[in-house]
Amino acid sequence: MLAKEKNDRYIVYRFGKNDKVELEFPKNKAESWSQFEYSFYLRPPQQEVEGHDENYVVFTIGKFQYTIFEKMVTADKVQTDIGIEVKNLSTGTVTTIAGVNSSQRGTLIDLRSSEIRQVDR
């Protein structure tokens, strides 16, 4: 789960259950915004061409790179794909963990106007 403090003081990634958080990043919340990168790709729908709105948040812990993604495609209806990819930087192995759309609260799109470092990918 990616979450930000209600007054935008910090952003944090947590993995696990509410009563047992297995991973929290970063430990130091004071400089948390600089620990994440955000990028997006936007193609509005046009005649005969579906629209795309893809959003990515990337951070690295040791030899692992994490990419949180939210991808929306508009054709006849909006289809959303959410989850996280974990890449072992030593081996190049990528594991994708699919998110559950019904559990999503908010959207990564909101980060476009935040303090997060934006990069082109």
CORNOR-V24435 format. One line per field, one symbol per residue. ss: DSSP state (2 for helix, 1 for strand, 0 for the rest). phi: phi as a letter, one per 30 degrees, with the letter a starting at -180 (. if undefined). psi: psi as a letter, one per 30 degrees, with the letter a starting at -180 (. if undefined). Layout:
ss = ???
phi = ???
psi = ???
//
This chain:
ss = 0111000000111111100111111000222222201111111001001011111111111001111111111100011111111111000001111100222000022222200011000
phi = .cbbdecidabbcbbkcedaddbbbdddddcdeddbbbbabbbddbeibddbbcbbbbabbhcbccbdbbbbbcbdbdccbblbcccdddcidccccddcedcdbibdedddccdddcbcb
psi = kklkkfggelkkkkkalefikfkkklejfegeefflkkllkkjlklkgkllkjkkkkklkjbgkkkjkljkkkkcelkkkklakkjkjfeffkkkkjkljeffkjakfefffhafkkklk.
//
